[in-house]
Amino acid sequence: RQVYNIVSTSKTKMIKEEDLLNMVRYIFPEVSINDLIKALMILEIRGLIAVSQIKDKERVIRVLR
């Protein structure tokens, strides 16, 4: 839920995965990249966000609802 709240409160409703991980780790230092990916997959399946690859290893997350 925190992941969705962070993305949805950004002005552009978009955030890079690396920036999102840093923000989540500020609140929960023990979060791994795998934990974030699992949370993103759940949110994407629920239709709340969309994850797009913009470069080789760079993804952007945007809010759909």
Salt bridges, closest charged atoms under 4 A:
GLU17 OE2 - ARG59 NH2 3.00
GLU58 OE2 - LYS16 NZ 3.11
